[in-house]
């Protein structure tokens, strides 16, 4: 399998940025807690890192 190019990695990060912004707002709206937002963001960034590291 070939290595991901830089442009593809950046595209993947942009793809994960939309759920980070929208989902972070929804998480704060539902919980009214910044802790929940940070946990959501950390899990999402970990998932993005796992996808990019492949």
BANUVO-589726 format. One line per 5 residues: number of its first residue (from 1); their letters; for each residue z, x, y of N, C-alpha, C, O. Coordinates in steps of 0.2 Angstrom, whole numbers, m for minus. Atoms other than C-alpha are relative to their C-alpha. Layout:
REM residues N
NUM	A	Z:X:Y:Z:X:Y:Z:X:Y:Z:X:Y; ...
REM end
This chain:
REM residues 54
1	XXXXX	0:4:m6:0:0:0:0:4:6:3:10:6; 0:m5:m6:m4:7:17:6:m1:5:9:m6:5; m5:0:m5:8:11:31:m2:m5:6:m8:m6:8; 1:4:m5:10:m2:45:m1:4:6:2:9:8; 2:m3:m6:2:3:61:5:m1:6:9:m6:5
6	XXXXX	m4:1:m6:11:4:78:m1:m7:3:4:m10:4; 2:6:m3:2:m11:85:3:m6:m5:5:m11:m2; m3:5:5:7:m21:69:7:m1:1:10:m6:0; m7:0:m1:25:m16:71:2:m3:6:7:m7:6; m1:3:m6:25:m21:89:m1:m8:0:3:m11:3
11	XXXXX	2:8:0:17:m38:85:6:m3:m4:7:m9:m3; m6:3:4:31:m41:72:6:0:4:9:m6:3; m6:0:m5:44:m37:85:m1:m6:5:4:m9:6; 1:5:m5:36:m49:97:1:m7:m4:4:m12:m1; 0:6:4:35:m62:83:8:m2:m1:9:m8:m2
16	XXXXX	m7:1:1:54:m60:80:4:m1:7:9:m4:7; m3:0:m7:58:m60:99:0:m8:2:5:m10:5; 0:7:m2:53:m79:101:6:m3:m4:10:m7:0; m6:3:3:66:m85:88:7:3:3:12:m1:3; m6:m3:m3:79:m73:96:2:m4:6:7:m5:7
21	XXXXX	m1:3:m7:77:m81:113:2:m7:m1:7:m10:1; m1:7:1:75:m99:107:6:m2:m4:10:m6:m2; m5:1:4:87:m98:93:7:2:3:12:m1:1; m6:m2:m3:100:m89:103:3:m6:5:9:m7:5; m2:5:m5:100:m103:116:2:m6:m4:7:m10:m2
26	XXXXX	m2:5:4:101:m116:102:7:1:m3:11:m3:m3; m7:m2:3:116:m107:94:5:m1:5:11:m3:3; m5:0:m5:125:m106:110:1:m8:2:7:m10:3; 0:7:m2:121:m125:114:4:m3:m5:9:m8:m4; m4:3:5:128:m130:97:7:2:m1:12:m2:m2
31	XXXXX	m7:m2:1:143:m119:96:4:1:6:10:2:6; m3:m2:m6:147:m115:114:4:7:0:10:7:2; m3:m6:2:152:m98:108:m5:6:0:m10:6:m3; 5:m6:0:144:m81:112:1:4:m6:m4:8:m8; m1:m3:6:151:m74:96:m5:m2:m5:m8:2:m9
36	XXXXX	5:2:4:140:m85:86:m7:2:2:m11:4:m3; 7:m3:m2:125:m80:96:m1:7:m2:m6:9:m4; 0:m7:2:129:m62:93:m1:1:m7:m5:5:m9; 1:m1:7:130:m64:75:m7:m2:m2:m10:1:m6; 6:2:1:114:m74:75:m5:5:1:m10:7:m2
41	XXXXX	5:m6:m3:105:m60:85:0:6:m5:m5:9:m7; m1:m6:4:112:m46:74:m4:m2:m7:m7:3:m10; 3:1:6:106:m55:58:m8:0:1:m11:2:m4; 7:0:m1:89:m58:65:m3:7:1:m9:8:m1; 2:m7:m1:87:m40:71:0:4:m6:m4:8:m8
46	XXXXX	0:m4:6:92:m34:54:m6:m2:m4:m9:2:m8; 6:2:4:79:m45:46:m7:3:3:m11:5:m1; 6:m3:m3:66:m39:58:m1:8:m2:m6:10:m3; 0:m7:2:71:m21:54:m2:1:m7:m6:6:m9; 2:0:7:69:m24:36:m7:m1:m1:m10:2:m5
51	XXXX	7:1:1:52:m31:38:m4:6:3:m9:8:0; 4:m6:m3:46:m16:49:1:6:m4:m4:10:m5; m2:m6:3:54:m3:38:m4:0:m7:m5:5:m10; 4:1:6:43:m9:23:m6:5:1:m10:5:m4
REM end
